[in-house]
Each structure stands twice: as C-alpha cells, then as structure tokens.
C-alpha cells in the first residue's frame, strides 16, 4: 500500500529508492472519479520502473483547469490512489502543471498519457524539465472513452433519463 507524503518526505523516500538502485517513475493527474482507465494507466506507469510516485493535482489546481470539479476531494483522491498496489507514494501539488514537482523530484522516468504524444501536438510542459535532468518521458496508451468527463456525462444522461 502506498502512502501520502509531503514533498519533503517524498524527496527523502526518492533518495532512499535511488540509493537502493531502484528506478523511480513519476506521473501526475487529477484522478477525479477513479476509473479503470486510471488504474490501467497507473499500472503501466509502475511497470516502467521499480517505484511509482503520483503527483495529485490539489482541489484548487483541479478547479482552475476543470470547471465544476473536482467531484472527489483531494484527501479522498489521494487515499484511493495510495490504496492501489501499483502506487508507492502520492504527493498533492497546487500548481497548474507539475513542472515544479518534476524539478524537485527529478524522476528517472516521467509517464504521461498517449494523448500527449500526437504527431505535431504539444509536448507536456514537464518534458523539458525531465530531460534537462537526464530523465526520459514515456507515453502510455490512452484508452478512448475512459475518462472522468465521459463518466460524468454518462451519469448525467442516466439521471435525466430517470425523470
């Protein structure tokens, strides 16, 4: 079972993992209404290395990017993520992107969803930070139609159909 840590505690944890010769992977996201797409994504991220840190967007940073969200408060989202066997550490961060988190943690591998790997599309803003510190970015398969937004839309359609 993973654990929710402050950034300072996560840095100490990362150092211990590195001292033990383990490869550290970092990913991040909102993870609001945890679903199978999230679980498969996190399992794939963990499979890239020996230890997985998940940066969790705070309630404030989620609300700034996704109007009307989060649905699930950050403490509960963190607890759900930490309960997954593939997650070692969860760190809540308050910025709109994870650039500062990546700068601090300097992962060996930074995992992002395949939706960031479109030809001619934008690169994740964190990619340059990872690469500057000798890490690499790995793009994981994206499961179409497996998103929190689609789940919310489906729930809303079902609710309307009931009336």
Buried (B, 14 or more C-beta within 10 A) or exposed (E): EBEBBEBEEBBEBBEEBBEEEBEBBBBBBBBBBBBEBBBBBBBBBBEBBBBBBBBBBBBEBBBBEBEEBBBBEBEEBBBBBBEBEBBBBBBBBEBEBBBBBBEBBBBBBBBBBBBBBEEEEEEBEBBEBBEEBEBEBBBBEBBEEBBBEEBBEEEEEEEEEEE
